[in-house]
């Protein structure tokens, strides 16, 4: 009896999840088409929407690099410190 109930419960939730996912994708598709129709004469806005849809957003991750008991968040300085660290690790390892 318990096995039947758990199987029915699983099937019901699985089907509900599929339906919700389909509804979500349909709504997204509809609104994206509306957005594109509103900006069809503006190529910059069109590409912006297409990149959002394709998940090609250029977002920067806030990188914090900890070195010499200091936290550095400037991207250029983070890159410089990483370069110094990785270029000096070889000679340090050969000394050991």
N, C-alpha and C positions, 0 to 999 in steps of 0.2 A: 504494500500500500504506500509506504513512504517513498519507495523508488518511483512509482508512477507519479506521485505528486511532485517530486523534485524534477522529474523529467518534464512534466507539463509546465512547471514554473520556469524552468530553463528555456524551453521553447518559446513561451509567452514573452519573456524578457528579451530574448534574442530577436524575435520578430519585431517587438516594439522598438528596439534599438535600431534595427535596419530601417524601419519606417521613419523614425525621427531623423536619422542621417539623410535619408532621401528627401524629406521635407526641408531640412536645412540647406542641402545642396540646391534644391529647386528655388528656394527663396533667394539664396545668394546669386544664383544665375540670373534670376529675374531682375534683381536690383542692379547687377553689373551691366546687364543689357540696357537698362534705363539710363544708367550713368553714361554709357558710351553713346547713346542716342543724343543726350544733352550736350555732349562735347565733340560731336563728330567733325566740326569745322576747326577745332583747336587740336593740332597734332601733339603738342606738348602734354596737354591734359589727357589725351587719349593714351599716350604711352605711359603716363603715370598710373592710370587705371589698369592697363594691361600688366604692368610690372607688379602692381599690388595683387592682381588675380593670380599671377604666376609665382608669387612669393619671391620676387627678385628685389625686395626692398634693400636699400643700402643703409643699413643701420649699423652704427658703430657701437661696439661693446665697450663699456667703460673698463679699461684695463688699468689695474693698479699693480705696480711692480715694487716689491719690497727688497731693498738693497741697503746694506750698511745701516740698518735700523732706521731707514727712511722709507716713506711711501711716496712713489712718484706716479703721477697720473697723466702728465703731459705725454702724448703719443710719441713725439720725437725723442724725448728724453728716455722713455721706456725702451724704444728701439736701440738707442745708443748704449744703454746699460746692458741690455741683452747681448748686443754685439760684443761689448767688452768682456762680459762674463764668458760667453762661449768661445771667444778667441783666446782667452787666457786659461781656460780649463785644461787644454792639452799640455802645456808646459808644466802646470802645477801637478798633473798626474804623473808625468815622467820623472819629476823630482822625487816622488814617493817611491 
